[in-house]
Amino acid sequence: MLAVEHLAHGEVVPYPPFLTAGLSKVIPEMLTVGVPMTVCTVGLWSAMVFLDLRLNISDKVKAAGPRLGHV
């Protein structure tokens, strides 16, 4: 995620030096900003998928109605 942001702002270029800030500044930023940003994004996406699956299962059970012959 952070790499895309850097590309969009011209901080990564296709010619030497490829990283305009240098590795000494890029690596700490990736660890302190990029990793938490990615973890939060994946966590939120996973929660949304989980909720969607749970809600769809509940809807299917309700739509099925009572079973025939079940007392």
VEXSEKOL-73637 format. One line per 8 residues: their letters; for each residue z, y, x of N, C-alpha, C, CB. Coordinates in Angstrom, 3 decimals, m for minus. Each point is the difference from the previous one (the first is absolute). Glycine has a CB too. Layout:
# residues N
A	Z/Y/X/Z/Y/X/Z/Y/X/Z/Y/X ~ ...
This chain:
# residues 71
MLAVEHLA	0.000/m1.189/0.831/0.000/1.189/m0.831/0.000/1.251/0.874/1.211/m1.252/m1.818 ~ m0.363/1.223/2.813/0.085/1.162/0.873/m1.279/0.160/0.817/2.492/m0.278/0.111 ~ m3.112/m0.833/0.262/m1.255/0.070/0.763/m1.088/0.687/m0.822/0.625/m2.103/1.241 ~ m0.687/1.805/m2.522/m0.990/0.641/m0.873/0.262/1.498/m0.060/m0.227/m2.112/m1.364 ~ 1.499/2.500/1.262/0.353/1.419/m0.035/m0.422/0.685/1.298/1.938/m0.507/m1.530 ~ m1.717/m0.154/2.661/m0.402/0.572/1.285/m1.518/0.133/0.091/2.042/m0.994/1.065 ~ m2.763/0.004/m1.533/m1.467/0.087/m0.004/m0.474/1.169/m0.857/m0.144/m2.485/0.343 ~ 0.759/2.650/m1.510/m0.404/1.059/m0.922/0.230/1.394/0.584/0.527/m1.533/m1.894
HGEVVPYP	0.471/1.665/2.767/0.311/1.311/0.572/m0.588/0.209/1.391/2.075/m0.024/m1.331 ~ m2.947/m0.889/1.757/m0.684/0.173/1.277/0.862/m0.237/1.221/m1.418/1.590/m1.147 ~ 2.512/m2.302/1.007/0.876/m0.267/1.135/m0.436/m1.237/0.774/1.868/1.071/m1.247 ~ m2.782/m1.845/0.695/m0.588/m1.152/0.688/m1.496/0.270/0.077/1.812/m1.643/m0.824 ~ m2.345/1.609/2.038/m1.413/0.330/0.207/m0.724/m1.184/0.646/0.579/2.455/0.237 ~ m1.900/m2.566/m0.437/m0.755/m1.151/0.532/m0.385/0.137/1.473/m0.865/m0.336/m2.285 ~ 1.482/1.227/3.040/m0.306/0.188/1.422/1.316/0.235/0.756/m2.313/0.971/m0.543 ~ 2.336/m1.264/1.842/1.240/0.165/0.769/0.444/1.464/0.035/m0.632/m1.989/1.397
PFLTAGLS	1.887/2.282/m1.451/1.113/m0.876/m0.361/m0.019/m0.255/m1.507/1.378/0.878/1.942 ~ m1.291/m2.127/m2.322/m0.142/m0.384/m1.407/1.135/0.548/m0.858/m1.188/m2.063/0.731 ~ 2.370/2.089/m0.178/1.153/0.564/m0.702/0.277/1.365/0.610/0.986/m2.307/m0.513 ~ m1.175/3.364/m0.260/0.133/1.341/0.550/1.439/0.340/0.363/m1.967/0.671/m1.345 ~ 2.955/m1.327/0.756/1.402/0.289/0.315/0.519/m0.871/1.137/0.347/0.672/m2.373 ~ m0.992/m1.780/2.660/0.468/m0.918/1.034/0.930/m1.055/m0.564/m0.229/1.818/1.666 ~ 0.273/m2.965/m1.012/0.818/m1.118/m0.476/1.486/0.310/m0.011/m1.731/m1.521/0.863 ~ 2.195/2.382/0.040/1.423/0.296/0.067/0.498/0.704/m1.271/m0.207/0.158/2.493
KVIPEMLT	m0.674/0.485/m3.220/0.389/0.638/m1.257/m0.408/m0.827/m1.214/m0.208/2.210/1.122 ~ m0.846/m3.000/m0.990/m0.517/m0.770/m1.136/0.891/m1.198/m0.322/m2.315/0.720/0.613 ~ 2.735/m1.465/0.393/0.798/m1.213/m0.230/1.319/0.307/m0.711/m1.035/m1.007/2.040 ~ 1.839/1.983/m1.580/1.241/0.300/m0.732/m0.256/0.454/m1.441/1.042/0.622/2.177 ~ m2.101/0.149/m2.391/m0.311/0.439/m1.365/m0.392/m1.185/m0.879/m0.741/2.228/0.894 ~ m0.013/m3.171/m0.326/m0.382/m1.179/m0.773/1.234/m0.808/m0.387/m2.217/m0.067/1.185 ~ 3.170/m0.043/m0.275/1.202/m0.789/m0.271/0.945/0.694/m0.971/m0.217/m0.986/2.262 ~ 0.325/2.302/m2.194/0.961/0.710/m0.846/m0.580/0.437/m1.339/1.100/0.765/2.067
VGVPMTVC	m2.413/m0.581/m2.130/m0.625/0.467/m1.246/m0.930/m1.064/m0.585/0.146/2.367/0.834 ~ m1.009/m2.912/m0.016/m1.021/m0.933/m0.484/0.550/m1.299/m0.552/m1.494/0.989/1.647 ~ 2.444/m1.591/m0.928/0.568/m1.272/m0.452/0.772/0.169/m1.312/0.151/m0.752/2.392 ~ 0.775/1.736/m2.494/0.694/0.173/m1.283/m0.951/0.350/m1.152/2.004/0.736/1.283 ~ m3.033/0.067/m1.001/m0.972/0.360/m1.032/m0.725/m1.249/m0.509/m0.293/2.277/1.057 ~ m0.102/m3.141/m0.149/m0.705/m1.222/m0.374/0.923/m0.958/m0.742/m1.504/0.274/1.981 ~ 2.752/m0.410/m1.510/0.969/m0.882/m0.668/0.262/0.485/m1.425/1.068/m0.546/2.226 ~ m0.902/1.840/m2.414/0.230/0.549/m1.346/m1.209/m0.210/m0.899/1.541/1.705/0.978
TVGLWSAM	m2.731/m1.491/m0.440/m1.213/m0.177/m0.783/m0.172/m1.454/m0.434/m1.043/1.911/1.233 ~ 1.221/m2.836/m0.302/m0.132/m1.426/m0.321/1.105/m0.432/m0.962/m1.059/m0.426/2.252 ~ 2.273/0.934/m2.061/1.112/m0.335/m0.898/m0.256/0.482/m1.416/1.554/0.118/1.934 ~ m2.022/1.116/m2.077/m0.306/0.540/m1.320/m1.138/m0.778/m0.657/0.773/2.263/0.759 ~ m1.805/m2.577/0.007/m1.118/m0.778/m0.528/0.479/m1.387/m0.443/m1.599/1.258/1.503 ~ 2.444/m1.900/m0.694/0.514/m1.327/m0.354/0.831/0.051/m1.283/0.015/m0.619/2.432 ~ 0.814/1.659/m2.569/0.804/0.143/m1.211/m0.886/0.179/m1.225/1.846/1.006/1.356 ~ m2.913/m0.237/m1.228/m0.917/0.214/m1.127/m0.709/m1.306/m0.384/m0.335/2.394/0.738
VFLDLRLN	m0.084/m3.166/0.259/m0.660/m1.284/m0.280/0.991/m0.945/m0.669/m1.555/0.308/1.975 ~ 2.783/m0.375/m1.474/1.026/m0.862/m0.575/0.261/0.378/m1.463/1.043/m0.285/2.284 ~ m0.858/1.583/m2.557/0.241/0.443/m1.375/m1.183/m0.303/m0.909/1.482/1.797/0.882 ~ m2.680/m1.601/m0.363/m1.187/m0.297/m0.800/m0.056/m1.480/m0.354/m1.216/1.893/1.105 ~ 1.495/m2.753/m0.141/m0.009/m1.437/m0.274/1.079/m0.370/m1.009/m0.881/m0.423/2.305 ~ 2.073/0.993/m2.163/1.097/m0.300/m0.936/m0.338/0.460/m1.412/1.641/0.208/1.879 ~ m2.196/0.994/m2.010/m0.328/0.526/m1.319/m1.121/m0.798/m0.650/0.728/2.266/0.747 ~ m1.709/m2.672/0.032/m1.100/m0.783/m0.559/0.466/m1.380/m0.434/m1.594/1.251/1.449
ISDKVKAA	2.523/m1.858/m0.717/0.536/m1.305/m0.395/0.769/0.146/m1.309/0.148/m0.734/2.423 ~ 0.647/1.786/m2.556/0.752/0.226/m1.233/m0.932/0.186/m1.180/1.844/1.029/1.322 ~ m2.922/m0.285/m1.136/m0.971/0.230/m1.071/m0.674/m1.300/m0.423/m0.381/2.316/0.869 ~ 0.056/m3.186/0.093/m0.655/m1.265/m0.324/0.936/m0.915/m0.777/m1.414/0.218/2.053 ~ 2.700/m0.228/m1.689/0.967/m0.838/m0.713/0.157/0.504/m1.429/1.214/m0.511/2.157 ~ m1.126/1.811/m2.341/0.143/0.570/m1.340/m1.250/m0.253/m0.837/1.530/1.759/0.922 ~ m2.691/m1.666/m0.300/m1.252/m0.197/m0.725/m0.183/m1.452/m0.413/m0.996/1.901/1.261 ~ 1.581/m2.828/m0.514/m0.152/m1.418/m0.318/0.717/m0.351/m1.297/m0.185/m0.512/2.442
GPRLGHV	1.262/1.235/m2.740/0.722/m0.249/m1.236/0.797/m1.287/0.065/m1.754/1.241/m1.228 ~ 2.349/m1.642/0.091/0.806/m1.219/m0.005/m0.886/m1.236/0.156/1.708/1.142/m1.452 ~ m1.150/m2.146/2.093/m0.737/m1.252/0.185/0.016/m0.798/m1.280/0.576/m0.031/2.432 ~ m1.666/m0.666/m2.672/m0.082/m0.858/m1.194/0.854/m1.251/0.215/m2.339/0.856/m0.523 ~ 3.107/m1.231/m0.463/0.826/m1.184/0.084/1.314/0.203/0.716/m2.059/m1.264/m0.050 ~ 2.303/2.456/0.547/1.247/0.274/0.699/1.068/0.402/m1.018/m1.264/0.710/2.087 ~ 2.410/m1.377/m2.039/1.055/0.270/m0.991/1.028/0.905/0.575/m0.372/m2.188/m1.054
